Amino acid sequence: MSSLSEIRISLSPAAIAEVERLRRKQQCPEAALRVRVQSGGCAELYYDLSFEASPGSDDRCCTCDGVAIAVDVLSLPYVDGLTIDYTEDLMGGGFRFHNPHAERTCSCGHSFVPQADLTAH
């Protein structure tokens, strides 16, 4: 696991394109992509994406191919190493999450159970 000063989150080219499209649509072209986990969903935790104009001083930030990413310190252990993709099918489009810290995921793809060593913190 990385230290709290580092963060490793990657975005696929399709996810980058969708983030850029959404930022333009919401008229916040410079906003950081906030990635967090919250309690609930189909499993124990779910992913929550939003845009953040000014990340807080406690946030950990990185950049992936020009997209700024902000993560709060409570979510960091659960999303470090996360890869976010974007796919479209007949049912529509959506972000897909590939998380090395997920013990299992729900079929919706947005909710997961973290590995036992993370829940002991």
Secondary structure, DSSP 8 states (H G I E B T S, - for coil): ---TT----EE-HHHHHHHHHHHHHTT-TT-EEEEEEEE-SSSSEEEEEEEESS--TT-EEEEETTEEEEE-TTTHHHHTT-EEEEEEETTEEEEEEE-TTEEEE-TTSSEEEE-HHHHT-
